Amino acid sequence: NVPSRGSYAGSKTALAGPCPYTECPSHEYCVPEGADFDTEYRIREVVGDPPHEYCHLDRDLTLVELAPGEE
């Protein structure tokens, strides 16, 4: 899950930041293993709405698939 504003395939984005709500159905997408909050990623594909009904941190998020890191 990344901030919705400006999220489209091919654009760059960063994760919204840490989230303490581990019971949320979106938690694994907001805090994905192997991803860093201080890193910019390229969006491979916009999947759509996240699996949660509302964000406890009042974030407007979009579920995306990130492209592999550029090394």
Buried (B, 14 or more C-beta within 10 A) or exposed (E): BBBBEEBEEEEEBBBBEEBEBEEBEBBEBBBEEEEEEEEEBBBEEBEEEBEBEEBEBEBEBBBBEBBEEEE
